[in-house]
Amino acid sequence: MKYHYLLLLMMLKPVLAHAKTSICYGTTARGSLSGGVELPYTGNNFEGYSQLARLAGRTYVHSEVYEIVTASYQALETTHPDKVYKYAETGFAEGGRFRPHKTHRNGLSVDFMTPVIDEAGQSVHLPTHPFNKFGYLIEFDEHDQFDGLEIDYAAMAAHIVVLHKQAKRRGHDLWRVIFDPKLQPNLFSTQYGEYLKTHIQFSKKPSWVRHDEHYHVDFDIPCEPMAETG
């Protein structure tokens, strides 16, 4: 009986999470979150960066971000069935300080690992494990390569475009995308270049970390002000 109860809970968990409505407070740099929703660990064309990090509660987002991210992956199944994607750090269920990140505090920030292709031209996942700090230690060389893998700018551009379209469909927007400024021209040279230049605000200056192995997306969703203290 206990086994069947646990099995039922596991089956219902995605439905229960889907039904939540989150409230974000403050900003991505100084904020919190109520009713955070955990992103699914895997899907037909995506996966999370670490089961360990998931168990540590590091993959929660605002409910609207959940809807945008999952709908985007679903859309990419149709438009880019040969591509796979991986998301990384997001935030805690209640937001707040999220070391070592300076943001990710109110459920509106998501890191996505940079899509790559292998030497055969196949879309594969960037390796993420404790020995490379779950992918964050990876550095691509001057040829956009790392250990036989090459950045797939077309897949990345397609993902950013669909994130924006899904956000707009739900009455929201993307605030900004942080990605190495030196690599951004490669995104603009894809078939999605004009759309990206017109609709997406990219970081103009280098960040405190390079942002070549991942791209950081902040979503523009209304939040409540932080409560005054003191």
Secondary structure, 3 states (H helix, E strand, C coil): CHHHHHHHHHHHHHHHHHHCCCEEEECCCCEEEECCEECCCECCCEEECCHHHHHCCCEEECHHHHHHHHHHHHHHHHHCCCCCEEECCCECCCECCCCCCCCCCCCCEEEEECCEECCCCCEECCCCCHHHHHHCCCCCCCCCEECCEEECHHHHHHHHHHHHHHHHHCCCEEEEEECCCCCHHHHHCCCCHHHHHHHCCECCCCCCCCCCCEEEEEEECCCECCCCCC
